[in-house]
Amino acid sequence: MDAENKFETGHLIGSYQVMSLTACVSMCTGKCLCLGYNSDTRQCRLHLNCSISEMISGTGWKYYTVKWSKDCLELYQKGHRISGVYTINPRSTSNIPSDIFCDMSNSGGGWTVIQKRLDGSTNFTQNWDAYKNGFGNPFKEYWIGNEVIYELTKDRGSSLYVAITLKNGSTLYEVYETFAISNEAGNYRLFIDGKVSGTLGNSISERPPNDVINNMMFSTPERDNDGIYIHCAKNHKGGWWFNGCHDAYLNGPYGSSSWDQPWFPVLSKGTEIEKTAMMIKKKSSP
């Protein structure tokens, strides 16, 4: 962008006093796609986008267009090594960024966290649109959104890492070599394939037929796509890939005895669980 000594006048999100350009860049999250920084006055302006035609003279200003990484692996490969909240743009068809949590330490780092629970602060009894678009707070608990999961996994080139921390402090995990979901037209059907390893056991695809959730469509309390006559999502109070109903289910009522079989047979009640995380990463990672 040719915007030396220019001042953007439109699409303003906010104007702030900061100590450096780095600090200004770190503030450009969410819908921010362009920023201006004045090195003389240390002013930072965040914008939805920038247009050369709307700029006027403004000494000391320089503008930058933000190009978001697609996922946490790209951020890791760019040198980011600290786990935390970052902004990515996983959608190939639109420039709409998402704030997500990146795990940069487990199993080589670069994992995009698609589900995170740690204290029950977020209600996971949500409707179809909430699970589609995402809900919660990536700093605490959240579901990244089925649309984002689809965008990141539609080439079937991603692995899934499931981690469950118990109230006794121990952490169990399971890694699935291939993980993907379909688009909304296919009701976000689950696809698991390849090698499986870990300490939790394969409760997704190696269970009695009625409890295998692999290849099942996603259901929510008001939309029944499971494989049985009862409404699993309504009865179990959350969105998930239910069959009839499940032996793996991480979105149940946190801390409640009604959270049945979160990862059976290793875990039969959700009251045993302190934290959960579901993370994905491209298999081509080093």
C-alpha positions as CSV (number, residue, x, y, z in Angstrom):
1,M,0.0,0.0,0.0
2,D,1.4,3.4,-1.1
3,A,0.4,5.4,2.0
4,E,3.5,7.2,3.2
5,N,2.6,10.4,5.0
6,K,-1.1,9.8,4.4
7,F,-3.9,9.7,6.9
8,E,-6.8,7.2,6.5
9,T,-10.2,8.8,7.3
10,G,-12.7,6.0,6.9
11,H,-13.6,2.6,8.3
12,L,-12.2,3.5,11.7
13,I,-12.4,1.0,14.6
14,G,-10.5,3.1,17.1
15,S,-7.5,5.4,17.7
16,Y,-5.0,4.7,20.5
17,Q,-1.8,6.0,22.0
18,V,0.8,3.2,22.0
19,M,4.6,2.8,22.6
20,S,5.6,1.2,19.3
21,L,4.5,-0.1,15.9
22,T,4.7,-3.7,17.4
23,A,2.1,-2.7,20.0
24,C,-0.1,-1.2,17.4
25,V,0.0,-4.4,15.3
26,S,-0.8,-6.5,18.3
27,M,-4.0,-4.6,18.8
28,C,-5.2,-5.3,15.2
29,T,-7.3,-8.4,15.9
30,G,-10.9,-9.4,15.2
31,K,-12.2,-7.5,12.2
32,C,-9.2,-5.2,11.9
33,L,-7.6,-5.6,8.5
34,C,-5.5,-2.4,8.2
35,L,-3.7,-0.2,10.6
36,G,-1.9,3.2,10.6
37,Y,1.0,4.1,12.9
38,N,2.5,7.6,13.4
39,S,6.1,7.2,14.6
40,D,6.3,10.9,15.6
41,T,3.2,11.0,17.9
42,R,3.0,7.2,18.6
43,Q,-0.6,7.1,17.6
44,C,-2.2,3.9,16.3
45,R,-5.4,3.8,14.2
46,L,-7.2,0.5,13.5
47,H,-9.5,0.1,10.5
48,L,-11.9,-2.4,8.9
49,N,-10.0,-1.8,5.7
50,C,-8.0,1.0,4.1
51,S,-8.7,2.9,0.9
52,I,-6.1,5.1,-0.8
53,S,-8.9,7.3,-2.2
54,E,-10.0,8.2,1.4
55,M,-6.5,9.2,2.6
56,I,-5.4,12.8,3.1
57,S,-2.0,14.3,4.0
58,G,-0.8,13.5,7.5
59,T,2.9,13.8,8.3
60,G,4.5,10.8,10.1
61,W,1.8,8.3,9.2
62,K,2.4,4.9,7.5
63,Y,-0.3,2.4,6.8
64,Y,-0.1,-1.4,6.7
65,T,-2.5,-4.1,5.4
66,V,-2.7,-7.1,7.6
67,K,-2.3,-10.6,6.1
68,W,-3.5,-13.1,8.6
69,S,-2.0,-16.6,8.9
70,K,-4.5,-19.4,8.0
71,D,-3.9,-21.5,11.1
72,C,-1.6,-21.9,14.1
73,L,0.9,-24.1,12.2
74,E,1.6,-21.1,9.9
75,L,2.1,-18.9,13.0
76,Y,4.5,-21.5,14.5
77,Q,6.5,-21.7,11.3
78,K,6.8,-17.9,11.4
79,G,8.5,-18.1,14.8
80,H,5.6,-17.9,17.3
81,R,6.4,-20.3,20.1
82,I,4.2,-19.1,23.0
83,S,0.8,-20.7,23.5
84,G,-2.1,-18.1,23.6
85,V,-4.7,-16.3,21.6
86,Y,-3.9,-15.3,18.0
87,T,-5.9,-14.0,15.0
88,I,-6.1,-16.2,11.9
89,N,-8.1,-16.1,8.7
90,P,-9.0,-19.7,7.9
91,R,-11.6,-19.0,5.3
92,S,-10.3,-19.1,1.7
93,T,-13.4,-17.3,0.3
94,S,-13.6,-14.3,2.6
95,N,-11.3,-12.0,4.6
96,I,-13.0,-12.6,8.0
97,P,-10.4,-13.3,10.7
98,S,-11.1,-15.3,13.9
99,D,-9.5,-15.0,17.3
100,I,-8.4,-18.5,18.4
101,F,-6.1,-20.3,20.9
102,C,-2.9,-21.8,19.6
103,D,-1.1,-24.6,21.4
104,M,2.6,-24.1,20.6
105,S,4.0,-26.7,23.0
106,N,2.3,-30.1,22.8
107,S,3.5,-32.6,20.2
108,G,5.6,-30.3,18.1
109,G,3.4,-27.2,18.5
110,G,1.3,-25.4,15.9
111,W,-2.0,-26.9,17.0
112,T,-5.2,-24.9,16.3
113,V,-7.5,-25.4,19.3
114,I,-11.1,-25.9,18.1
115,Q,-12.6,-26.7,21.5
116,K,-11.4,-25.7,25.0
117,R,-13.0,-26.1,28.4
118,L,-11.4,-25.4,31.8
119,D,-13.9,-23.9,34.3
120,G,-17.5,-24.2,33.1
121,S,-17.7,-20.4,32.3
122,T,-19.2,-21.1,28.9
123,N,-22.5,-22.8,28.3
124,F,-22.1,-25.5,25.6
125,T,-25.9,-26.1,25.4
126,Q,-26.1,-24.0,22.2
127,N,-28.1,-24.1,19.0
128,W,-27.1,-25.0,15.5
129,D,-26.1,-21.5,14.5
130,A,-23.9,-21.0,17.6
131,Y,-22.0,-24.2,16.8
132,K,-21.8,-23.2,13.2
133,N,-20.3,-19.8,13.8
134,G,-18.6,-20.4,17.1
135,F,-19.1,-19.2,20.6
136,G,-17.3,-18.5,23.9
137,N,-14.0,-16.8,24.6
138,P,-10.7,-18.2,23.3
139,F,-8.9,-16.8,26.4
140,K,-11.2,-19.2,28.5
141,E,-13.6,-21.6,26.9
142,Y,-14.9,-21.8,23.4
143,W,-16.0,-23.7,20.3
144,I,-14.2,-22.3,17.2
145,G,-17.2,-22.9,14.9
146,N,-18.1,-25.7,12.5
147,E,-17.6,-23.5,9.5
148,V,-14.0,-22.8,10.6
149,I,-13.4,-26.5,11.3
150,Y,-14.7,-27.3,7.8
151,E,-12.4,-24.8,6.2
152,L,-9.3,-26.0,8.0
153,T,-10.0,-29.8,7.4
154,K,-11.9,-30.0,4.1
155,D,-8.8,-31.3,2.3
156,R,-8.6,-34.2,4.8
157,G,-5.0,-33.3,5.5
158,S,-5.3,-32.6,9.2
159,S,-4.8,-34.6,12.4
160,L,-6.8,-34.3,15.6
161,Y,-5.3,-34.2,19.1
162,V,-7.7,-34.7,22.1
163,A,-6.4,-33.8,25.6
164,I,-8.3,-34.3,28.8
165,T,-6.9,-33.1,32.2
166,L,-8.5,-34.8,35.2
167,K,-9.1,-33.2,38.6
168,N,-6.2,-35.2,40.0
169,G,-3.9,-33.2,37.7
170,S,-3.1,-36.0,35.2
171,T,-3.6,-35.5,31.5
172,L,-4.7,-38.2,29.0
173,Y,-4.6,-37.8,25.2
174,E,-5.5,-39.4,21.9
175,V,-4.2,-38.5,18.4
176,Y,-6.1,-39.3,15.3
177,E,-4.0,-39.2,12.1
178,T,-6.9,-37.9,9.9
179,F,-9.7,-35.7,11.0
180,A,-12.2,-33.7,8.9
181,I,-15.9,-32.6,8.8
182,S,-18.1,-32.0,5.8
183,N,-19.8,-28.6,5.0
184,E,-23.1,-27.5,6.4
185,A,-25.0,-29.1,3.5
186,G,-23.7,-32.4,4.8
187,N,-24.5,-31.5,8.4
188,Y,-20.8,-31.3,9.3
189,R,-20.4,-35.1,9.1
190,L,-17.4,-36.4,11.0
191,F,-14.6,-38.2,9.2
192,I,-11.8,-40.1,11.2
193,D,-9.2,-42.3,9.5
194,G,-5.7,-43.6,9.8
195,K,-3.5,-44.4,12.8
196,V,-4.7,-43.8,16.4
197,S,-2.5,-43.6,19.4
198,G,-2.5,-42.2,23.0
199,T,-3.6,-42.9,26.6
200,L,-7.3,-42.2,26.3
201,G,-8.2,-45.1,23.9
202,N,-10.1,-44.8,20.7
203,S,-13.6,-44.1,21.8
204,I,-14.6,-42.4,18.5
205,S,-14.4,-45.3,16.1
206,E,-13.6,-48.5,18.0
207,R,-16.7,-49.0,20.1
208,P,-20.0,-51.0,19.9
209,P,-21.7,-50.1,16.6
210,N,-24.4,-47.9,18.2
211,D,-21.8,-45.8,20.0
212,V,-19.3,-45.2,17.1
213,I,-19.6,-41.5,16.3
214,N,-17.3,-41.6,13.2
215,N,-19.2,-40.8,10.0
216,M,-22.1,-39.3,12.0
217,M,-23.7,-35.9,11.3
218,F,-23.6,-33.1,13.8
219,S,-26.6,-32.6,16.0
220,T,-27.7,-29.8,18.4
221,P,-30.6,-29.7,20.9
222,E,-33.0,-28.3,18.2
223,R,-31.6,-30.3,15.3
224,D,-31.6,-34.1,15.4
225,N,-29.2,-35.8,13.0
226,D,-28.2,-38.8,15.2
227,G,-28.6,-42.5,14.5
228,I,-31.4,-43.4,16.9
229,Y,-35.0,-42.6,17.6
230,I,-34.3,-40.6,20.7
231,H,-32.9,-37.0,20.5
232,C,-29.3,-37.4,21.8
233,A,-28.3,-33.8,21.6
234,K,-31.4,-32.6,23.5
235,N,-31.1,-35.3,26.1
236,H,-27.3,-34.8,26.6
237,K,-27.6,-31.0,26.4
238,G,-25.0,-30.1,23.8
239,G,-23.9,-30.2,20.2
240,W,-21.9,-33.2,18.9
241,W,-21.6,-36.1,16.4
242,F,-24.1,-38.4,18.2
243,N,-25.0,-41.9,17.1
244,G,-27.0,-43.8,19.6
245,C,-25.8,-42.0,21.6
246,H,-21.9,-41.9,22.2
247,D,-18.9,-43.2,24.0
248,A,-17.0,-39.9,23.3
249,Y,-18.6,-36.6,24.0
250,L,-16.7,-33.5,25.2
251,N,-19.5,-30.8,25.1
252,G,-21.6,-32.0,28.0
253,P,-22.7,-29.9,31.0
254,Y,-19.5,-29.1,32.7
255,G,-19.1,-30.4,36.3
256,S,-22.4,-32.2,36.2
257,S,-23.1,-35.8,36.9
258,S,-25.4,-35.7,33.9
259,W,-22.4,-35.4,31.6
260,D,-22.3,-39.1,30.8
261,Q,-19.5,-41.0,29.2
262,P,-17.2,-38.2,28.1
263,W,-14.6,-40.8,27.0
264,F,-15.8,-44.3,27.9
265,P,-14.6,-46.6,29.3
266,V,-11.7,-44.6,30.6
267,L,-14.0,-41.8,31.8
268,S,-17.6,-42.5,32.6
269,K,-18.6,-39.1,34.2
270,G,-17.8,-35.5,33.4
271,T,-17.3,-34.8,37.1
272,E,-13.9,-36.4,36.7
273,I,-12.8,-33.7,34.2
274,E,-11.0,-30.4,34.8
275,K,-10.0,-29.4,31.3
276,T,-10.6,-30.6,27.7
277,A,-9.1,-29.5,24.4
278,M,-9.5,-30.6,20.8
279,M,-6.7,-29.4,18.5
280,I,-6.0,-29.8,14.8
281,K,-2.9,-29.5,12.6
282,K,-1.8,-30.2,9.1
283,K,-0.2,-33.6,8.8
284,S,2.6,-32.2,6.6
285,S,4.1,-30.5,9.7
286,P,7.7,-31.3,10.7
